[in-house]
Amino acid sequence: MSEQDHIANDLQVLARQIDLTIPADCVAGVAANTQLLRGYVNLICGMTLPDTCPPAYEYRP
């Protein structure tokens, strides 16, 4: 089973847990976005912020 097949299978399991139906035509796109978001999660979780870092109360993009 390929990595994409594992991801698609995991997505179907997770979708069933929250009573969500992912159409077959959308599984590849959802899998690609899931991988992209996991990459962002890894980046964020890998950052170390010191306790002295001030909060950004007035953040404006």
SULPE-V696319 format. One record per backbone hydrogen bond with DSSP energy under -1.0 kcal/mol. NH is the residue of the N-H (numbers start at 1). CO is the residue of the C=O. If there is no record, write none. Layout:
BEGIN
[[NH & CO] [NH & CO]]
END
This chain:
BEGIN
[[6 & 2] [7 & 3] [8 & 4] [9 & 5] [10 & 6] [11 & 7] [12 & 8] [13 & 9] [14 & 10] [15 & 11] [16 & 12] [17 & 13] [18 & 14] [19 & 16] [20 & 15] [26 & 23] [30 & 26] [31 & 27] [32 & 28] [33 & 29] [34 & 30] [35 & 31] [36 & 32] [37 & 33] [38 & 34] [39 & 35] [40 & 36] [41 & 37] [42 & 38] [43 & 39] [44 & 40] [45 & 41] [46 & 42] [47 & 44] [53 & 50] [57 & 55] [59 & 56]]
END
